[in-house]
Amino acid sequence: MNQSGISTPWRALGIGFCLVAMVCAQSTLAGEGSAGLICVVNPLACAKSMVLAEAAPMVVVSPPSGPATFSVPMTWFITCPTDNNCGAPCSNSGVGLPLTPASITVEIYPEPPRPPGASLPPPAASATISTAAGTMAPPTCSSFGAFNTYTVPLTLPAGTPPGLYRVVGTATVTFPGGIVLSQSGDTVVCLVEPAPGRPGVPRLNLELLSSSIARKAPGETALAVYRITNNDPSNSVTLAAFGTSHQVAVRPQGGNEAQGVFTISNPFGADFPIQFNPTTNCILLPTRPYTQQELSNSVPNIPPGHTNLITVGIRSYGQCANGSCSESTLRIQGTFADGSPALAAAGMALIVDTSMASSSCARSVNDCNFNGIPDVLDISSRRSGDQNFNAIPDECEVAISVPIFSSVSPTNALAGAPLQVQVAFNETAPMANVWANGISLTRTQFFGAPLWVGTIPADTRPGPQTVYFLGQDARSALSFYLGLYQVRPLPRMTRIYIDRSGSVILEHNAAQTSRSFFVQENPDLSCSSCWTNRPSGPHPSPHDAGPAVGTRFFRLHD
């Protein structure tokens, strides 16, 4: 997803991603032992969440003939605590409860990237594991979170050309009580040519030597060590390295959003910062919110048969709770001495785990009250308050600007339609900037009090959705708030055909959108003013409507 959380652009970098969907209770009412969930709304909801982290830590070799088969390793972290509002606990034994049904589907599509909202071509390959088919063990959940490991085999058909391919994964699980969480994400896998005379050996290889899915305490740094190998027997290769990270624990989808919302340090874009070849484990943490730009680094010329190592450090924010995750991706590209292109990609995922031990580096950013407990655990267990929902205990802030009001209009919007949004804080210190899903709002006055207003696009997904408000005051202190609304699906033509009487029949689902739409007709798409409304009922076909009718175009319009 992009930083506004409105759509998911195609990204051409890396391998390794995290999926997050969650249901949270309000932080002041969350259950004991809720594993660090930073919660915002709906105090009656169970604090259930899940994270699926996937990595493909090396390139895939394109065989001269036959399919290319590889495996996608995954770690699925699921937490399902309970409190006085949630009824029966997740597990009466406290060991962990198997969750069924559950499934993971992986699909792979050819690149290059497509514009946001563009339709996907048919997948080049797909694979599914599920409890129903007996191809995966039921994942377990517990009050403190359970890590489940899986591997999804994927096969690219024979003749698939080398290049970058988009891997899209979707995980779905049903929790006790009937709550279903489902989340999709995407990453990139690189299919490369074999070395001359060496089938099965990549001409240019990129391997992740360190953990593909690292688990670290909040604020800790993970090191991704990559090895580049030139397996060409006679040509050296000149390369450049490009790296980035992307915080993907940003937004749940659909009905999940009505329940609550995040386990991260910023609801619309606190990317984990990265650094090439870091000299210290304590990579500097930029002020939130933060978007990690792509970094580049030169690579020395690699002679035939030689290797080179690249290290990338990635560090989470200390305010992140369990379930926060980010992908760190590395792409290398350049040219062999014979002029042919060289390309490879690999990556890893970093998952925040509050049960992991902290180093002195992490403790400096995740324990502001110095009680030996990560701040997110202090908040979730009610040892500390967090009235402004910024994952920092109130006792660590000099003054707190508490969110007091927000609204979203219309509350039942069409996909992508404009939304009028507003939010207010009791500004102990004046707000310098306020954003809604990453879009800046304008300051105005309402009965003498500051009110921030603006227009943003509605989500493109139907169902309950969320507006994330973020305020940053003059001291750079942050406050979060939420607004909820519904997205109605856009109308679409479902079928166009000519019946036995020769009439053209256009069927559509506009009635399901609770809004009036008309079928319009146009003989020339270059003429924007030539659209005319057609009355309901069958219409003569072009063959019966007179000579030289030509092509007609139809659309639904309100």
Secondary structure, 3 states (H helix, E strand, C coil): CCCCCCCCCCCCCCCCEEEEEEECCCHHHCCCCCCCCCCCCCCCCCCEEEEEEECCCECEECCCCCCEEEEEEEEEEEECCCCCCCCCCCCCCCCCEECCCEEEEEEEEECCCCCCCCCCCCCCEEEEEECCCCCCCCCEEECCCEEEEEEEEEEECCCCCCEEEEEEEEEEEECCCCCEEEEEEEEEEEEECEECCEEEEECEEEEECCCCEEEECCCCEEEEEEEEEECCCCCCEEEEEEEEEEECCCCCCHHHHHCCCCCCCCCCCECCCEEECCCCCCCCCCCCCECCCCEEEEEEEECCCCEEEEEEEEECCCCCCCCCEEEEEEEEEEEECCCCEEEEEEEEEEEECCCCCCCHHHHHHHCCCCCCCCHHHHHHCCCCCCCCCCCCCHHHCCCCCEEEEEEEECCEEECCCEEEEEEEEECCCCEEEEEECCEECEEEEECCEEEEEEEEECCCCCEEEEEEEEEEECCCCEEEEEEEEEEECCCCEEEEEECCCCEEEEEECHHHHCCCCEEEEECCCCCCCCCEEECCCCEECCCCCCCCCCCCEEEEEC
